[in-house]
Amino acid sequence: MLRWLIGGGREPQGLAEKSSVQTIGEEQIQNPYTELLVLKGHQDIVRFLVQIDDCRFASAGDDGIIFLWNAQTGEKLLELHGHTHKITAMAPFSSSDVTEEKVDLIITASADRTVIIWDCTSGRQIQKVSCFHSTVKCLTVLQRLNVWLSGGSDLCVWNQKLDLLCKTSHLTDAGISALVELPKNCVAAAVGKELIIFRLSASYNGSEDWNVLEVKRLVDHQDNISSLVSVNDLTFVTGSHVGELIVWDALDWTKQASECNFWDSSVHRDVQPEIKLSQTPNETSVQHLTSDEECVFAAVGKGIYVYNLQMKRVIACQRTAHDSSVLHIEKLPNRQLISCSEDGSVRIWELREKQQLPAEPVPTGFFNMWGFGRANKQANQAAKKMQENTPTYFLELVGDLIGHSSAVQMFLYFGELGLATCSADHLIILWKDGERESSLRSLTLFKKLAQNGDLQLRL
């Protein structure tokens, strides 16, 4: 049974309506998150969570305030004020000061056209810059070069002190929506339908002579690029609003594979067909991508899809994983996935291999009559062999976390410390392993009783 630590709120959007979404019983044996802590402080939609270290994370959203939290206790550590409009991007940045000690920083960008670097220990502003001509929509840290990039109407390269090292010329009014780091000092920037590859020319002689050059434009997508993910040093993947997924070579930027039929039930035979005259952009849009180097996990419309990079095909999917669009998806260290949605739910899935049933023999009488028996037999054996050698998978729902009353924007996974989720309901929820928390409470009580016993003996 779930042990709720808050009172019941209004039912999350979509749950009261009848839908084809898979459901799970009240007894969720494989779901460890049976306790939750509600963290309050934000006054508007919480859109961003970033992990600072093993026990701390930061949150930000439309109220322009940044909070730092303890992931173990839920304690509010710091409250950072400096922006006057909503936060549009946030990234962690670890650096070394003059004493060579590691300093944990976070960078925040806002619709007020400013970027601020914060010290996560003291909460003070390290630097603030206000020279942007448009809102910065994305931030990427290149840790190896000890620089970071801001993407808006142009691409800017900065050092830790917020010195502008170099920048591109004005790209478009829409600007850069996403960035991903590539090998050989390159980055890929999503600018509308185009993917632009930039190369950074770093200075190694101690001077500040840096340069950023556009080296290639990739125009394979038919609609705006909505998500980017780096798989490894050889591969990265992009997704678009019309459901295109393209696998790219990270070294020469050539297209290696693509998938454009996420919504087509004839392509994914394990899925129940849906009769629809047309697909809306929300049903086909690739909202988020993540990878474990073997597979790419895609949030597409209301569904989640597992695309195997070696097989170059979708090996498992849930077309209606949620009642509304899936906004974020992550692969856990085990064979589990977590997804969250506009419907206010967070769900845990397990990727499992299907048990193959023996292939039924095909009657050969008719074909033998026309002389096709031998060819058909060989084709059937080849198909059977291929079926036996190609494992098939499915996604099973093993946990359903209902606590938010509005769209869950994203989450962070902290291992045994649990899961942090943020939502349009202004709340952050820490989901805890109930058995672990109960064991820790018992251990604490045992230690306290032992200490009291020692004290009484001494008296």
Phi, psi and omega in degrees: 000144177282141177251104183273137179253011175226163176284161181290132175262191178290154185294133178304147182305133174093341185286331182282343181271149177286131181215173180268008182291138178298142179240164181227147182292170181297324177279105181253083189298323184268003179262110182282344189275080183256001175229151177217151175241133180259124182255120183248150179166320180288150181250004181208188183304131175263114187254336189231138170229132174229140180275131180266313176208198185295341187230355183238148173214161180243150178230151179202162181188215189283349177275355177078003182258143176249129176246143172249135187231156170266119185290339180280312187257342186081008181292137175279118186269315182215155175229115189252123179244136179181334177266150180252352177228182185296152176281134182249345178197152179207141181211143174279152183211107177268133181218172178246134178272192184296336179271005180067017175273142181291130179243125179270121181237160167229146178248133178233139175244151186222162174292351174280007177065035174236157172231135182233138170258129183244145170274121184286346179272313183264337183083003183277156175282124175282310179209156174220136179234141185227031186261014185278143179271347178210173180292135174281122185261341181208151180229137177223130180261127173259088189300323183296325180267355181059039176227169175221157185243143172242137181242124176211235175287348172214171179254122182244144177246128186232155168262182184298330182277006182066030169279130177284114183275320177190166179205160176275171170285169181303126183271287176212165176294326178293322175079187181278128181259338181202152180226148173217140180281139177238167178294169176059041176060034180248158173223152174250130181242131176272119179232094186063233179278347186266150173245114184255128177264124176246146174243133177267128174260102185274152177268131179244009180253013177092349180274174181259027181277093178246158177212150176233122186240137172282125183247339180196148173239127180252123187240035183282336181284145180268348180214176184302137179283127186251343183206143177228145173211137174270126180273309177198193182290353183250341191219141165220163189226144177234154177225151184237175182290341179257020172085018177274135171238126180236132177262126185244149169282125185283349182262317180246000172063031175268154180282125182263327182194166178207158178220120184234013186235043182299324185272356186271107183292340178288336177279320180256093191287343182281357186256141177295132181290149176240136179266111180219142180285327181206164178248131177277158180304325180295333182277341184245351186293136175274101184280327185204145177231144171215166185211154173240023181079329177272321183227159169250133181251121188242132170267109185236113183058232178271359188248172174231141186228142178249114182251117181277124186288329179283315180284339182060046177201163174285125181256345178199151178199159169229103185294328178239067179289331179222170178284337180226182184304138175277125186262336186205144180214141179219147174266130177275167179302334176269202182269026182255154174238153171236136177228152176225159193217167173296343181281359177091003183255158173234129186232145178251131181237150175239130179276116184235150180272134179285144174283121182285131175271147178302137179292135180286137178293142179270129178301134185249358184304309182299316183290324178298326181298329181257009176084017183258006188300311184295314181297318181295321180297318179294318180296320180294321178294320179295318179295320179296318179296318179296319179297320181291326183274351182249102179292145175246150187232164172214159179256120180254133177286121182241352180203140180227110185258105181250109179211329179276151180255006178208184187306129175271117188282316180192181180207165174234139179256123182249026179064231183290346176282345175113206188228136176247130179237150177231155192212167174288352176277010177077004186253155167243136178240131171263117179264126187245149173290110186300317181295318180295315181296320179296319179296319179295320178295319179295320179296318178297317179296319179298316179296320181294318178295321179295319179295318178296322179296317177298319181296319180294322178297319180294325179287000000 
